[in-house]
Amino acid sequence: MRIFQLFRIMDKSGVSGTGIVAEGVEFSNGTCALCWLSDHPSVAIYNNISDIETLHGHGGMTRIMFDGPGNQASDSTSPALATG
């Protein structure tokens, strides 16, 4: 199981804001739960982390950052966003 956050660089929609906008968990079978940290919080379940990135990545304006040592942001070209 891995814990992650969605870090939004730019908010095209003007709804969720920037910075850390959601928290999530990726279970050992690949299924993910995502909790939005907005004025209208919600929780959604996704088949995998790739679906989250596709739906909420906003063309690279949102990064998936895993917690813990050795984990990196989903975009390996941005080491400054890596955690650990």
N, C-alpha and C positions, 0 to 999 in steps of 0.2 A: 504494500500500500504506500502511495506517495501523496504528499500534500503539495498543493500548488496555489498560486495566485495569478489572477489576470491583471497585468499592468498595462494600462492604456496611456499611450503617449499623446494621442490626439483624439478627441471625441467628435467625430463627424456628425453624429445625430443630435448632440447637445442634450442627451438623456442621462447617460451614466457618469459623465465627468471624466477626469483624468486621474492618473496614479493607480493605486490598487482599487479596482472596481468590483472584484469578485474573489471568493475563496473556493477552493475545490479539493476533491480527493479522487485519486485514481486507484481503484481497487485492483487486487492481484489478477482478476480476470479481464482487466482492461476497461471495464465500465467506469464512468466518471459521474460524480455528483458535483454540481456547481451552484453556489449560493451568491446571489448578487447583493452587494453592499450599498444599495441605493435608498432613496426615500420610499421606494416601492419594492422591498426585498422579495425575492422569490427563489425557489430551489428547483433545479431541473436535472434530469438524468440523461446522459448521453452514452452511446455505444462505445465511444473511445475518445481519446484526447484529440485525434485528428479532426473529428467532427466539431469539437469545440473551437479549434483553431480555424477551421473553414467557416463556421458560422459567425464567430465573434472576433476574428483576427483583424478585420477591417483593413485588409491589404497591407499588413505589417505594422499597423498603428497600435496593435495590442499584442503583448508578449505573454506567453505562459512561462512562469517562473516557478520551478520546483524548489521546495524547502530542503535544507540539509546539505551536508558536505558532498561535493562532487557533482551536484545537480546543476544543470545549466538552463538558461532561458531557451525557449523553443527555437529562437533564431541564434544559431551559433556564431553569427557574425557580430553579435552585440555582447561581448564579454562583460561589459559594465553592468548589464542587467542580470547576470548570473548570480545565483545566491550561493551561500556556503562559505 
